[in-house]
Amino acid sequence: MQVISRIAGRLTARLQGFCCIRASLNMRVGMSANAGMHSGIFALTCQRQCVMRLIGGIPTYAAEEIRGHPMFMSCTHAGSTRARPAGRIARYAAAAAMMLALSACQSSNLGVSPDTGPSSMPEMQADLPLPPDPQGEVFGQGNIRVALLVPKTAPGNAASVANEIRNGALLAMQDFGNQSIQLVIKDTKGQAADAQAAAGEAVRERASIVVGPLFSASVAAASAVTQPAGLPVVAFSTDTNVARRGVYLLSYTPQADVERIISHAIRLGKRNIFAFLPNNTEGNLREAMLRQVAGSGGANVQVFRYERSGPAIEEAARNAAASIAEADTIYIPEGSQIPNFLISSLKRNGAQLDGKLLLGSGQWESVKFDGSFEGALYPGRDVTEFANFAQRYQTTYNSQPSPLAAIGYDAVTLVATLASQHGRNGYTPQILEDRRGYIGINGIFRIRADGTTDRGLAIYRVQGGKGVLDTPAPRSFSAG
């Protein structure tokens, strides 16, 4: 068996009767503060049966990022000398180019925080067999059961979102999960009661973790069943009100978005921010974080709220126009057509916007930029790996994925990787809340003890009618 790898430092790899893929990984090698050993086992599937596992010790000085290696173009099964054709291997190993494994990121302070204490989740009993015939779509042959709760038959576009999450999850199963976990996909129908019923099924079927649901009401209902049973949840809601230890949100939150762009503006020397926010829950969350970040940075904030209607937005612009000369920064986080309409309304009401920095949010991926936006800044996900993922998704499903498809992929890759590393005991808070975080299709992320997720966001600048990278996303987290 041939292993081709260029890794800075010495890396001890033990190959246990499996084939090897020289993969274009995008992971950071981390060291366990307690054991001095590599904390992860990273499995990459090849022809569904060949697996490369990096198992064993890594010297303490070897914490290099593994990047940019070409695909290993042949694969040999144990006991066989027949090489696979390069094209077939490239297809099965395509995800390696976009980060096939979620690995722990390098950090100087690893493991669980000293103040988090022992796990509040009971250890799973690995010796008990799984009940047969779980309810739902079943994928994989692993002995660790994972329930995926999505609104497959919900009305509106919720079913489309559910399908994207499902598709991303199944790509992850092809790459990592088929041998390590059994994925059971359950339909919540977009209803809290059905989500709770599906969570109850997961508990009775001895799932080790629940991935999903999507909506906040469903997360609250499902967690009312899972938490008493000691079953952790990794959900997709953006409503941080339902997050807590044991109920983790893998989504992008408004708070993280605000913190990234407002902190960046303050570092640029901006001190007077006029913000236009909707009268809804998201507007409330954004205003609270805006005032917190601005206050700690010595910046002043004026907030103008509006209902989502033309007259209401026009009124907010009219109220702001009289004093907007004081502002050096204008913050409009909503997407779609609202930023264009607000800027036009401000100009109609006599506002002079020359010399003012315009800020947006991750929702600006949906904005059509005209000349008024030139030089504007907004935060966004790290798309370094997403292009490769999107190409594979398009080839497989004949449609373009949204970031939620990648989140579905990352969620299942995470639980499959932890299953490979730790078995059924891989989903305790101490393990899930690893301070080093993980690298996924949408960039780095780190699960916090309060149930929210830190994400490494890039900053984009509007130039020539499109967003171009201004400041790259961070590639690792600090120890805090």
N, C-alpha and C positions, 0 to 999 in steps of 0.2 A: 504494500500500500504506500503510495507516494503522497507526501504532504509538502506542498509548496507554500511557504509563508515568509514574508519579510516583516518582522516585528522587532522594533528597537528593544534592546535588552534580551535576556534569555527567557524563553517561555517553554515550560515543560508541558508537553501534550501527550496524553495517553490515549491511544486509539483502540477501542474495544470491539474489534470485529466489524467495524463499520467502514464505509467509504469516506473519502475526504473531498471537500470542495474548497478550492481556493476562492474564497468569497471576497467581494468588495464590501467589507464590513464598515460600518460607521459607528464604532462603539468606543467607549473609554474603558480601560482596564482599571479596576479599583482594587484596593487592598483592604482587607478586613482589619480593623484596628485591634481586634482581640486575637485573632488567629494568625495574622500575617499571610493569609492565603487568599487566592482569588475567590470571590464570593459567588461567582456565577458559573453555570454550565450552559453553554450556548449551543443549541441544537439547530442545525440547518438540514432540511430534508433534501434528498436527491433521489429521483426516481421513486419517491415515497418510502423507500426502505433503507437507503443509505443515509447515515447521519454522521456529521462531524461533531465531536464533543471536545471542547477545550476543558480538560479536567486536570486539576493539580496545582502545583505551586508556581507562583510568579515572583521573581525577586522584588524586593520592596522598591527598588529604583525603577522598575519597568512599569511605568504608568503612562505609556505612550498611546496616542490615538491611532487606531488601525484604519487607514484610509487609502482609497485610490488603487487598490490592487485589482488587476484584471481577473476575470473569471478563470478558475481552473477548468479546463475544457475537456476533461475526461473523468470518468467515475468508474471505479472498479469495486465490485462486491467482494466481500470476504471469501477467500477460497477460489476466486475467479480472476483470470487475467484478461478478460474481454473488456476493452474500453468502450464506453458509450459514445455515440456520435456527438460532436460538439454542439450541433444545433439543438438536439434534444435536451442536453444538459443545460444549455443556455436558457431554454424555455422553462425548465423546472426550477432552475436556480435564479430566475430573473429577479426575484425579490431581494436577493443578496445585494444587488447594486443600490438598493434604497433602504438598507438597514433591516436585515432579516431578523436580527436579535435585538431585544431591548437589554442593554447592559447597564450596570451601575456606573455612574459617572465618577470621575476622580474627585476626591475631596480630601481635605486634611482632617476632617472630623466625620468619621463614618459611623454607621449603625444608628441605634435608637438614641434619642436624646436622654440625658440622665434624668430629666424630670418627668418622663412619660411613664415610668414605672413598669411593672409587669403587664403582660398582655391581659386585656379584659375579655378576650375571646378564649373559650375552652379549646384545648387541643383536639383535633380530629382523631378518631380512632382508626388508624390505618389498617388494622387487621379485620375490620368488619366488611363483608362484601356489599356491593351496591345492590339495592333492590332492582329487579329486572323491569324492563318495559316502561321507561319513563315517558311521560306525556309530552309530546312536541316533536319537532324535527330533531333527529339524532345524528351527530357526526362524530367520528373518531372512535378509536378503540382503547383509549386510556382507561385506567381504573380510578381516575379522579374526575368527578362529575362537576361540570360548570353549567349553570343555567343562564341563558341569555334572554332577557325580557325586553321585547320591542313591540310597538303597536302595529303589527302586520296588517290588520284589517281595519284600522282606524279611518275615519272620514278625512277628507281634505288631503293636504300634502303629507300628513303624518305617516301614512303608509309608505310613501315614496322614501321618506327619511329612514323609516324602519328597514326598508329594503336595502338602502345603501349601507347601513350599519351591518346588516346581515351579510351582505356581499363582502364587505371588508373583513368581517369575522371569518368567513369561509376561506378567504385567501390566506389569512393567518393560520387557519387549521391546516391548509395544504403545506405551509412552510414549517410549522412547528408542532401543531396540536394533535395530529392524528394518532400518534403513539403515546402521548403524555396525558391527554385529557379526553373526556367525552363531553362534547358540547350539546346541550339540549336547548333548542330555541323555542320559546313559549310566547304566545300572542297575548298582549295586554289589552288589545282593542282600543287603546288610548283612554281607558277608564281606570280610575283608582281601584274600584272594587275588583276588576279583573286582574289588575296588577297584584293586588293582595292575594287573590286566589292562586295566581301563578307562583308567587313567592311561597305560599303554603305548600304547593306541590313540590317546589324545590327543596324545602325543608324535609318533607316526608320521603323524598327520593334520595336523600343524603347527598345533596350537592354540597361542595366545599366552599363555593363562593357564588354570588349572583352578580352578573354583569347586566347593567340596565337597572330600572327602566329609563325612559326618556323624559317624561314630564314630571314636574315637581310634586304634583298631587299623587301621582303614581309612586314616586320614590318614597314619599311620606307613608303611604299606605303599605307598600311592600316592606319597608323597614320596621313597621310595627310588628311584623311577623318574624322577620329575619333576626333582628337584634336579640329578642329573648332566647332565640335558638342558637345564638353565638355565630350566626352566619354573616360574614361581611358582604357589603354591597359596593360595587363600583359602578356608579350611574352616570348618565349623560346630561342631566339637568344643569342649567346655568343658574338656578335659584339657590344661592348659598344659604338661604334660611333652612333648607332641609339637610344641609351638610352637618356632619358631626363625626366623631371618631367611630369607625365601623360603617359609616355611610359616606363613601367618598365620591366626589364629583370629578370626573375626568375631563370635563368640558372646559371651554374658555369662559372665564367670568368677566363681567363688566369691571369689577374692581381691579383685576390684574391689568386689563386694558388701559384703564385710567392711570394707574400708577406708572406704567411704562411711559406713556406719552407726556404726562404732566411733569414727571421727574426730568425727562429729557428737555422739555421746554425751560424748566427752571435752571438746568445746567447751562442752557444757552443764554441765560441772563434775563428771561422774561419774568415779569413781576406783577402784571395786571391782566387778569384773565376774565374775559366775558364768555360765559357758557350758556348755550341754548340746549335745554333738556326737556324731554317729553314728560307729561304728567302721568307717569305710571311707575310700576315697581322698579323697572330698570333705571328710570330717571332718578329715583330716590337713592338707589345703590350708587349710581355714578356721582351724584352730588355729595354724598357722604364721603366717598373716597377722594373726590376732588378737593373738598375742604380740608381733609386730613393731610393730603400730600402737599397742597399749596401752603397750608399753615406751617408745616414743618420746614418748608423751603423759604418761608418769608414772603410768599406771594399773596396778593389780594385777589379775591374772587367775587364777581357779581353773576348771579344766576337768573336767567329768564326762562320761565317754564311755558309750555304750550300744549294744547290738545292737538291731536293729529288731524287737523283740518286746515284748509287754506286760510280762512279768515283768522283763525287762532294763531297761526304762524305769522301772518302779517301783523297782527297786533303785538306779538312778542318783539318782532323786528322794529316796529314803530316805537315801542317803549324803550328799546335799547339805543336807538339811533341818536337820541338827544345827548347821551353821555358816552357814546362809544369812542369818542376822541381820546378818552383817558386810557383806553385799552391798548396793550401792545400785542395781545394774543386773543384770538377768537376760537372757541372750542365748540364744534358741532359734531357730536359723536354718531348721530343717526345716519343710516345709509340710504340707498335708493335715490329718490328724487328730492328728499327733504333738504340736504345741504345746498343744492342748486337753487331751490325755491327760497331758502332763507337768505342766501347771499343776494339774490335779486331783490328780495323784499327790503333788505337793509339799504341797498343802493337806491331804490325807489323812494325811501324815506330820508335820503340825504346823507347817509353814512359814508364817510371817506375811509376806505379800507386799505389804501396804499400804505406800505410799510408795516402792516400788521401781520403777524404770523398766524396762519390758519391751521388749526389742528383738527384731526378727525379720529376715527376709531377703526378697529378691525372690520367694521361693517362697511367701510369705504371700498371694499372689494367690489361692491355692487354699484358704485357711483360712476357716472359718466362725467369725466372731468372736462370742463371748458377752460378758457383762458383765465377765469377768475381764480382757479385753483393752483395756478403755477407757483411752485415753491412750497405748497402746503405739505405738512407732515402728518403721517398717521402710523399707528402701530399695526403689526400684522404677524401672522404665523411665519415660522421659518419654512420656506418652500424648497430648501435645498434637496430634500429627499422626495418631496411630493410629486415632482414631475415624472420620475421613474415609476412611482406607484400609480399615478394617473394613467400612464401609458399601458401598464399591465392591466389595470382595471378596465380601461377602454377595450383592450383586446379580448378580455374574458367576458365582459358583460355588454359590450357595444353601447356604452354610455359613459359620460364624463362624471367622475366622482366629486362630491363636495368634501370639505374637511371632515364631516361626520363619518364618511366611509373610512377615512384614515384613522379616526379615533376608534372606530369599531375594530380595525386591524390592530391598532396598538393595544387596546384593552385585552383582546384574546391572546396576542403575543405575550403580553405581560403575565397573564394568569398561566399560560402554558409554560413559560420560562420558569416561573416560580414553582410550578408543579415539578418540573424536571430537577430543580435545585433542592427542593425541600419536601416534596410529596404533599400529602394532605395538610400538613402543618405549615404550608408556605404562605398562608394568608393572614397571619397574625399582624397586629398593628406594627410591631417592631420590624417586621420584614417589609410590609407594604410601604411604611413611612421612611424608608431608607433615605437619609439626607442627601446622598449623592444624586438621587433621582435616576431617570432613565432617558434614553434617546429613542425617539419614535419617528414616525413618518412626518409628523408636524413639528419636529424639533424636540428639545429637551423638556421634560416635565418632572415634577416632584410632588408626591402626595403628602399633604400636611396632616398633622394630628387633629386639626379642626375639621377635617373632611374636604377641604378645598385643595386645589392643585395649583402649584406654581408652574408657570410656563415661560420659557425663554422666547421673547417676542423681538422681532426685528423692527426697525423704523424705516418707513418708505417715504420718499419725496416725490411729489407730483412733478413730472417733467415731460413736456410735450404731450400732455393729455393722458399720461399713464404713470403708474407708480413704479419707481425704480428704487433699488436698495440704497438707503442712505447710511444706516448703521446696522451691521449684522446682529443677529440674535446671539446671545451668549452661548457658549458651548459647554459650560459647566456651571454648577451652583456653588455659592459660598457655603460655608459650614453652617450658617445661621438659619 
